[in-house]
Amino acid sequence: MKPKYFSIPYIVWMGIFVVAPIFFVVVYAFTTADGYPTLQNFAAMSRFTPVFIRSFLLAFISTVICILIGYPVAYILSREGKRVQRLMIMLIVLPMWMNFLLRTYAWMSILENTGLLNRFLAFLGLPALNIINTPTAVVIGMVYNFLPFMILPVYSVIVKIDRSLFEAAQDLGANNFSVFRKVVFPMSLPGVLSGIMMVFVPAVSTFVITQLLGGGMVMMLGDLIEMQFLGTAYNPQLGSAIALVMMFIVIVFMYFVNRFGQSDEKAVGA
């Protein structure tokens, strides 16, 4: 059997579960419920502008927080011994083995008004915090669930950087901060950009976290699309149009992120 035939199952899988759904989304987005061509579905999206803004803003905030937490963790982890690295990687990946819903439910028990956090604050004599059913709770849930997708790509790049480059920079008079700024960070940018895409894309389209930690009070694009397909406001044509626009914005975002990464790689190489 020729090697090219081994790709047939993959092509069939992609055709059924990726290409076909996108095709139907495009068809639904440009047609009415009776099957006639129309652009009214896109025109009707204007009233959901706040949802678009909120979704991209919260996804951006979550991504920035993941960078601020994940990069130092990945950097420190890469400088530890192999045994410590294996242990820490296992601890980072271990929560991902648990069901996504269970992890989010756990945060509900922590953040709710009578949850573990407020009980602890009451024990210390501090006022309770009203976090549940707010955008803050949604951001906390997204950061917790998507943080490993930032740590792992950054770590996998930093750990492969040749240590002799650090020693050479130090021999030339660079201090630790200069070594990080001129050697480590530029060479780790591919991992950072991969982490950004792996966090931002699922964050902007999430709906489970907003429903559980936002209590239905913080609507994002995922909730809006689900409402059009499965909710009382059944309108798959409008839902398809929203999904199509969201996909277009995400693709444009990924394109510019990749272009930024390529320009930085050329600058480092120069």
Secondary structure, DSSP 8 states (H G I E B T S, - for coil): --GGGGGHHHHHHHIIIIIHHHHHHHHHHTB-TTS-B-SHHHHGGGGGHHHHHHHHHHHHHHHHHHHHHHHHHHHHHHTS-HHHHHHHHHHHHGGGGS-HHHHHHHHHHHHSTTSHHHHHHHHTT------TTSHHHHHHHHHHHHTHHHHHHHHHHHTTS-HHHHHHHHHTT--HHHHIIIIIHHHHHHHHHHHHHHHHHHHHT--HHHHHHSTTSS--HHHHHHHHHHSSS--HHHHHHHHHHHHHHHHHHHHHHHHHHHHHHHHHH-
